[in-house]
C-alpha cells in the first residue's frame, strides 16, 4: 500500500532561499528551538491533492491517468507571509503561504476528475497553497512563534514547472517522501 500525494515541486533556488532565511532566524533567535521539527528543504512542496492509500495496481493506473498534466503551462507564484495553521492561537504547523495564478484551480479540478474516474472518491477541500516549514508538538515557546510569524522577507517570484506524485512513509522521526513520477510543465 502506498500513501500518496500530488504536489507542485518548489524550485531549488527557492528552497535555498527559505532554508537560508530560516537558518539565519534560528541562529539569531533567543528562543529555545532544539525540540522543534523543522522540515528539511528537500521536502518543501505545495500539495495539490492528498490521495491517501492506494494499492500497487491503482498506483500504476494513477501514474497513467496523471499524464494529462505533462506539457501543460507552468504556473507563476511567489512566497507570501509566514502563517500558522490552523490558527495562531493553537498552531500545529508553520507555513509559508504561496500566491499562485488562479488557473491552478483548473488543474486541481482535473486531478479530482481523474481520481473520481478511478473510483477514488475525493473530498472537496479548499486549496490553500503553502509550504510546510515546521511541525509543532506540545511544549513550544509561543513568543518564538510570534517572532517567526513576524519575520520579514522579500516576496520572491518562482516558476512552478513540475508536478510530482510522492509516496509518503510515516516514521517516528517524521515522514519520508519518495518520488514516484514527475510531470514536466512548460
C-alpha positions in Angstrom: 0.0 0.0 0.0 1.2 3.5 -0.9 0.3 6.7 1.0 0.3 9.2 -1.9 0.0 12.9 -2.6 0.4 15.1 -5.7 2.4 18.3 -5.4 4.0 21.2 -7.2 7.7 21.0 -6.8 9.5 24.0 -5.4 12.5 25.3 -7.5 15.9 24.6 -5.9 16.7 28.3 -5.6 13.5 28.9 -3.6 14.3 26.0 -1.3 17.7 27.5 -0.7 16.3 31.0 -0.1 13.8 29.7 2.5 16.4 27.5 4.1 18.9 30.3 4.4 16.3 32.7 5.8 15.3 30.1 8.5 18.9 29.3 9.3 19.6 33.0 10.0 16.5 33.2 12.1 17.4 30.1 14.1 21.0 31.5 14.6 19.8 34.9 15.9 16.7 34.0 17.9 17.0 33.9 21.7 14.3 31.2 22.0 14.8 27.5 22.6 14.3 25.8 19.2 16.0 22.5 19.9 13.0 20.3 20.1 11.2 21.6 17.1 10.6 19.6 13.9 11.7 21.7 11.0 11.0 20.3 7.6 14.1 19.7 5.5 14.4 21.9 2.4 14.3 18.8 0.1 10.8 18.1 1.4 9.4 21.6 0.6 6.5 21.3 -1.9 2.9 22.6 -2.4 0.4 19.8 -2.0 -2.2 19.9 -4.8 -4.0 16.7 -3.6 -3.6 14.3 -0.8 -4.7 10.9 -2.1 -4.1 8.6 0.8 -3.6 4.9 0.5 -3.5 3.2 -2.9 -2.6 -0.4 -3.9 0.2 -1.1 -6.4 -2.3 -1.7 -9.3 -4.1 1.5 -8.6 -0.8 3.4 -8.4 0.1 2.2 -12.0 -3.3 3.5 -13.1 -2.8 6.8 -11.3 0.5 7.3 -13.0 -1.1 6.8 -16.4 -4.1 9.0 -15.6 -2.0 11.9 -14.5 -0.1 12.1 -17.8 -2.6 14.7 -18.9 -0.5 17.1 -16.7 2.6 16.7 -18.9 3.4 19.7 -21.1 0.7 22.0 -19.7 1.6 25.6 -19.0 3.6 26.2 -15.8 2.4 28.4 -13.0 3.8 31.6 -11.7 3.8 32.1 -7.9 5.5 33.9 -5.1 6.3 33.4 -1.5 3.9 35.3 0.7 3.8 35.6 4.5 4.6 33.0 7.2 1.5 31.9 8.9 0.3 29.3 11.5 -2.2 26.6 10.7 -4.9 26.1 11.8 -4.5 29.4 13.6 -2.0 31.5 15.6 -3.6 30.6 19.0 -3.2 26.9 18.6 -0.8 26.2 15.7 0.1 22.7 14.5 2.3 23.8 11.6 4.1 26.9 10.5 3.8 27.6 6.7 4.9 30.0 4.1 1.8 31.0 2.1 2.2 30.9 -1.6 0.3 33.0 -4.1 -0.3 31.2 -7.4 -2.1 32.1 -10.6 -5.9 31.2 -10.3 -5.6 28.7 -13.2 -4.1 26.3 -10.7 -7.7 25.6 -9.5 -8.5 24.2 -13.0 -5.7 21.7 -12.7 -6.9 20.6 -9.2 -10.4 20.1 -10.6 -9.0 17.9 -13.4 -6.9 15.9 -11.0 -10.0 15.2 -8.9 -11.9 14.2 -12.0 -9.2 11.7 -12.9 -9.3 10.3 -9.4 -13.1 10.0 -9.5 -12.8 8.1 -12.8 -10.5 5.7 -11.0 -13.2 5.1 -8.3 -11.2 7.1 -5.8 -13.6 9.5 -4.2 -12.1 12.8 -3.4 -13.0 15.2 -0.6 -13.8 18.8 -1.6 -11.2 20.7 0.4 -10.4 24.3 0.0 -7.0 24.6 -1.6 -4.7 26.9 0.3 -1.3 26.8 -1.4 1.5 26.7 1.2 4.9 25.2 2.0 5.2 23.5 5.4 8.2 24.7 7.3 7.8 23.5 10.9 5.6 20.9 12.7 4.8 21.8 16.3 4.3 19.4 19.1 3.5 20.4 22.7 5.8 22.5 24.9 6.9 25.2 22.5 7.5 28.8 23.2 4.6 30.9 22.0 6.8 34.0 21.9 9.1 32.2 19.5 6.1 31.5 17.2 5.1 35.2 17.3 8.7 36.2 16.4 8.8 33.7 13.5 5.5 34.9 12.1 6.7 38.5 12.1 9.8 37.6 10.1 10.0 39.8 7.0 11.4 38.7 3.7 11.0 39.6 0.1 8.2 38.1 -1.9 10.3 36.0 -4.3 8.7 35.0 -7.6 9.0 31.4 -8.8 8.2 29.4 -11.8 6.4 26.2 -10.8 7.0 23.8 -13.6 6.9 20.3 -12.2 4.1 18.2 -10.7 5.1 15.1 -8.8 3.4 12.1 -7.3 5.0 11.3 -3.9 4.8 8.3 -1.6 4.9 9.3 2.0 6.3 6.9 4.6 5.4 7.8 8.2 8.2 7.1 10.6 8.7 8.0 14.3 11.4 10.6 13.2 8.9 12.1 10.7 7.7 11.4 7.2 9.9 10.5 4.3 8.9 11.3 0.7 9.8 9.1 -2.3 9.3 10.4 -5.8 7.1 8.1 -7.8 6.5 10.1 -11.0 7.1 13.6 -12.2 5.3 15.6 -15.0 7.1 18.5 -16.6 5.2 21.7 -17.3 6.3 24.2 -20.0 
